[in-house]
Amino acid sequence: MNHEGTKTQRYGLEEELETVASAVVHSAFAVHSNLGPGLLESVYEICLAHELHERGVPFERQIPLPVVYGSQRIEAGLRLDLLMAGSVIVELKAVENLLPIHKAQVLTYLKLSGHRLGLLINFNVPLIKEGIKRIVL
């Protein structure tokens, strides 16, 4: 394979993924700066979607994610909070502490979807940088 001219960043991810992730992080900072902690996850999702739209970042909200079990495709009610530019999964939380199960959730979403990069963002923190976790598959 010829990858000449292909730029990579951390973890060998393409520049496009890094650009999308950066836009999400900057948007999350803007939302958290305006609202602070203490609201429902759904409020942060709506405001983050608004911020991303204002920045011209393509995304989809509440995307169904089927489970493939053997040869069966099962609609199990899983949903991605946000799918950025068709390639970066964003899972939002508004919890006291992120738990290992939250990271496991994003890892599972990455495996099921075939995507490589996920962002787990907890808005219920004093400083948003403490609530953002990158997860790479």
N, C-alpha and C positions, 0 to 999 in steps of 0.2 A: 504494500500500500504506500502511496506517495502522500506524505503529510507536509510536504514542503510549503512553507508560508502559513501553516496553521499555527495560530498562537494558542498557548495553553497557560493556565494560571495554576493556582494551588490545586493539588490532587489530580492534576492532569485534565481539568475541566476546560472546555472550550471557552473562549473569551465571551461569546454570546451568553452563556450561562452565568458567568461572573458578572456581566453587565446587568442582567436581569436581577440577580441576587442583590447587587448593590442598590438598584432602584427600589427593591422591596425594603431593604434595610433603611434607606434614607426616608422612605415613605412611612415606615413604622416609627422612626424617630419623630417625624412631623406630627403624626397622630398622637403619640404619647406625650409630646411636648404640649399639645393643645388640650388633651383630655386628662392626662395623668392616669394613675391606677384607680381601680375600684368600680369599674363598670362591667357590664355583661360582655361576654365574648362576641355576641351578635352585634353589639354596638361598635366594637372595634373592627369587626369584619366590614360593616357598612362604611365606616369612616376610612378604613384602609383602601377599600375599593374606590371610594371617591378620590382619595389622594393619588392612587395609581392611575385612575382615569385622567385626572388633571395633568399628570406627568406624561401621558401618552403611552403608558406601558400596557401592552395587551395582556388580558387575563380573562379567566372564566371563574365563576363562583359555584360552589356546591355541585361539583361534578361527580356523578355516580361512578363508583369503582367496583366492578364485579370481581368476584373471587373465582378463579379457575381451579376446580378440584377434579383431578383426573381429566376426563374429557368433557366435564360439565362446566358450563358457565353459570355461576350462581349470583343472582342479584341479592346481596345480603344486607343491603341498606348502608353500605359504606359510602362516604362522600368525602371528596377532597374539599377543604375550605376554599382554597384558591389554587388554580393552576396557571402559572405565569408563562406566557408566551409558548404554551404547549409543552413546556419542558421542566419547570421548577415547581415543586410542590410546596405550598405554604400551609402549615397547620397552626391555627391560632388557639391560644388558651388565655384564660383570665383566672388563674388559680394561685393559691398561696405559694406553692412550690412546684416546680416541674419535677416529675417523678420518672423513674426508669421506664415505666409503662408508656409515658408520652413519647419518649425517644423510640421505643419499640414500635409504637403506632406508626410513626413516620417511616421507620425502616421497612415495616411491612407494606406501607403504601408505595414506597419506592420499588420494592420487589414485585408487587402485584402490577404496577403500572409500567415498569421497565424504564423509569426515569432514574437519573443518577443523583440529583441534588434536591434536598429538602431543607426548608427553614422551619424551625419550631420557634414560634414567637409567643412569649407570655407577657401580656400587657400589665399584669398585676404586680409590678415591681417598681421600686422607687426610681431606678435608672434603667431605661429600656435596654441598654447594652448588656445588662445582667440577665435579660430575658430572651436573648436571641441565641439560638443554637443552630449551627450548620451541621447537616447530616449528609454525608456522601457515601454512596454505595459503590 
